[in-house]
């Protein structure tokens, strides 16, 4: 069990951290785990582990530690959204340390019904859902919970002019 996102990432997801940490990683992780941050926009270079920390480690840590009840990650395309959930599911089902410390999160849950390509209901009651461009979250509810952690990964795809908008870039 990890009380910080950095500790969780180092212990449970070292296979995603293949390079030495950058000087900005402690600040990034501190901001991601800070519940007082209601809106956070992170801009960084490709390959700086933004998605690994924000779209994989953060939802896993928040759900498993009971910090969030209804987590939604947004991706540019439905294929990317499906892949986000697939990566999270892979860790929940195959990461031996996660299984040892947090247990089988599908225990007592109908995997066929509750572990889909875009949504996972964990044994502890937390839900992690992925959506893509154009899919709405207005009105979504998991039990009595509205989304309490929303993560948008790569909202501006330069080739298409941004997340849901047409446009040109120099």
C-alpha positions as CSV (number, residue, x, y, z in Angstrom):
1,X,0.0,0.0,0.0
2,X,1.3,3.4,-0.9
3,X,0.4,6.8,0.6
4,X,1.9,8.8,-2.3
5,X,1.6,8.6,-6.0
6,X,5.4,8.6,-6.3
7,X,5.7,5.6,-3.9
8,X,2.9,3.8,-5.7
9,X,4.6,4.3,-9.1
10,X,8.0,3.2,-7.9
11,X,6.7,0.1,-6.1
12,X,4.0,-1.1,-8.4
13,X,4.8,0.3,-11.9
14,X,8.6,0.3,-12.2
15,X,8.3,-1.3,-15.6
16,X,6.9,2.0,-16.9
17,X,9.7,4.0,-15.4
18,X,12.6,3.0,-17.6
19,X,14.5,6.2,-17.5
20,X,15.8,8.2,-14.5
21,X,13.3,10.7,-13.1
22,X,13.3,14.2,-14.6
23,X,13.7,17.1,-12.3
24,X,10.0,18.1,-12.7
25,X,8.6,14.7,-11.8
26,X,8.4,15.3,-8.0
27,X,6.4,18.5,-8.6
28,X,4.2,16.8,-11.3
29,X,3.4,13.9,-8.9
30,X,2.8,16.2,-6.0
31,X,0.3,18.2,-8.1
32,X,-1.5,15.1,-9.4
33,X,-2.0,13.7,-5.9
34,X,-3.1,17.0,-4.4
35,X,-6.9,16.8,-3.9
36,X,-7.0,20.6,-3.5
37,X,-6.1,20.9,-7.1
38,X,-9.5,21.2,-8.9
39,X,-8.1,21.9,-12.4
40,X,-4.6,21.1,-13.5
41,X,-3.2,21.5,-17.0
42,X,0.1,19.7,-17.7
43,X,2.1,20.5,-20.8
44,X,5.3,18.7,-21.4
45,X,7.4,17.1,-24.1
46,X,6.6,13.7,-25.6
47,X,8.1,10.8,-23.6
48,X,8.1,12.7,-20.3
49,X,5.9,10.1,-18.6
50,X,2.8,12.4,-18.4
51,X,0.4,9.7,-19.6
52,X,2.1,6.9,-17.6
53,X,1.6,9.0,-14.4
54,X,-1.7,10.7,-15.2
55,X,-3.6,8.1,-17.2
56,X,-2.3,4.9,-15.6
57,X,-0.7,5.4,-12.2
58,X,-3.1,8.1,-11.0
59,X,-6.4,6.2,-11.7
60,X,-5.0,3.0,-10.3
61,X,-3.7,4.6,-7.1
62,X,-6.8,6.8,-6.6
63,X,-9.1,3.8,-7.0
64,X,-7.2,1.3,-5.0
65,X,-6.5,3.6,-2.2
66,X,-10.1,4.7,-2.0
67,X,-9.3,8.3,-2.9
68,X,-11.8,8.4,-5.8
69,X,-15.0,6.5,-6.4
70,X,-15.7,7.4,-10.1
71,X,-12.7,8.0,-12.3
72,X,-13.1,8.9,-16.0
73,X,-10.2,9.2,-18.4
74,X,-10.6,10.9,-21.8
75,X,-8.6,10.0,-24.9
76,X,-8.6,11.4,-28.4
77,X,-10.1,8.3,-30.0
78,X,-12.2,5.3,-28.9
79,X,-9.2,3.0,-29.7
80,X,-7.0,5.0,-27.3
81,X,-9.7,5.0,-24.6
82,X,-10.0,1.2,-24.9
83,X,-6.3,0.9,-24.7
84,X,-6.2,3.0,-21.5
85,X,-8.6,0.7,-19.8
86,X,-6.8,-2.3,-21.2
87,X,-3.5,-1.1,-19.7
88,X,-5.2,-0.5,-16.3
89,X,-6.9,-3.9,-16.5
90,X,-3.6,-5.6,-17.3
91,X,-2.0,-4.2,-14.2
92,X,-5.0,-5.2,-12.0
93,X,-5.0,-8.8,-13.4
94,X,-1.3,-9.5,-13.8
95,X,0.8,-7.2,-11.6
96,X,1.8,-9.6,-8.8
97,X,2.6,-6.9,-6.3
98,X,-0.7,-5.1,-6.9
99,X,-2.5,-8.5,-6.5
100,X,-0.6,-9.3,-3.3
101,X,-1.2,-5.9,-1.6
102,X,-4.7,-4.9,-3.0
103,X,-6.2,-8.3,-3.8
104,X,-8.1,-9.5,-6.8
105,X,-10.2,-6.5,-7.8
106,X,-12.5,-8.6,-9.9
107,X,-13.4,-10.9,-6.9
108,X,-17.1,-11.2,-6.6
109,X,-17.7,-9.1,-9.7
110,X,-19.1,-10.3,-13.0
111,X,-16.2,-9.7,-15.3
112,X,-18.4,-10.2,-18.3
113,X,-20.7,-7.5,-17.2
114,X,-18.6,-5.1,-15.2
115,X,-15.1,-5.4,-16.8
116,X,-15.7,-4.1,-20.3
117,X,-13.5,-2.4,-22.9
118,X,-14.2,1.0,-21.5
119,X,-15.2,0.5,-17.8
120,X,-13.9,-1.4,-14.8
121,X,-15.8,-1.8,-11.5
122,X,-13.3,-2.7,-8.8
123,X,-14.0,-5.0,-5.8
124,X,-13.7,-2.0,-3.5
125,X,-16.6,-0.3,-5.4
126,X,-14.5,2.3,-7.4
127,X,-15.2,2.6,-11.1
128,X,-12.7,3.5,-13.8
129,X,-14.2,4.5,-17.1
130,X,-12.6,5.7,-20.4
131,X,-14.3,7.9,-22.9
132,X,-13.2,9.4,-26.2
133,X,-13.7,12.6,-28.1
134,X,-17.4,13.5,-28.4
135,X,-18.6,11.2,-25.7
136,X,-20.3,13.1,-23.0
137,X,-20.1,12.7,-19.2
138,X,-23.0,14.9,-18.3
139,X,-25.4,13.0,-16.2
140,X,-23.1,10.0,-15.6
141,X,-23.3,8.5,-12.2
142,X,-21.7,5.5,-10.5
143,X,-24.0,4.5,-7.7
144,X,-24.3,7.8,-5.7
145,X,-21.1,9.2,-7.1
146,X,-20.6,11.7,-9.9
147,X,-17.2,11.7,-11.5
148,X,-14.7,12.8,-8.9
149,X,-11.5,12.5,-10.9
150,X,-11.5,13.3,-14.6
151,X,-8.3,12.9,-16.7
152,X,-8.0,14.2,-20.2
153,X,-4.9,12.8,-22.0
154,X,-3.5,14.5,-25.1
155,X,-6.5,16.8,-25.7
156,X,-4.9,18.6,-28.6
157,X,-4.0,16.4,-31.6
158,X,-2.2,18.8,-33.9
159,X,-3.0,16.9,-37.1
160,X,-6.8,17.3,-36.4
161,X,-6.7,20.8,-34.9
162,X,-7.4,20.0,-31.3
163,X,-9.8,18.1,-29.0
164,X,-13.1,18.5,-30.8
165,X,-12.2,21.6,-32.7
166,X,-11.1,22.3,-36.2
167,X,-8.1,24.6,-36.7
168,X,-4.7,25.0,-38.1
169,X,-1.3,25.2,-36.5
170,X,1.8,26.9,-37.9
